[in-house]
Amino acid sequence: QVQLVESGGGSVQPGGSLRLSCAASGIIFSLTTMGWYRRAPGKERELVARITRGISTDYADSVKGRFTISRDNAKDTLYLQMNGLKPEDTAVYYCNAETWDGGRLTRYWGQGTQVTVSS
């Protein structure tokens, strides 16, 4: 059974920092492409950052230069370091795992963690 458990969300002032963590189990973490997505109130869920098993990364334009995605394969844990937070970063952040089985993609999601940026 795949489980993704996020932590590290909270409330910060603009310009502040947070570090999100996602503890994974039930997957071969080191071989899995992982990502962070977010859903702001009234908006669709969007990709924030993604990291492949080869440590290649992609970022949404809105977070480039401010957010850093990383992974610790020894701990089966995914991270998102968020600096220079803006009110528009307020959203529920979700950890995602992409698994392939016989050519079929299956996505797994965590329960989400709330990030609120407000003065």
Secondary structure, DSSP 8 states (H G I E B T S, - for coil): --EEEEE--EEE-TT--EEEEEEEESS-GGGSEEEEEEE-TTS--EEEEEE-TT--EEE-TTTTTTEEEEEETTTTEEEEEE-S--GGG-EEEEEEEEEEETTEEEEEE---EEEEE--
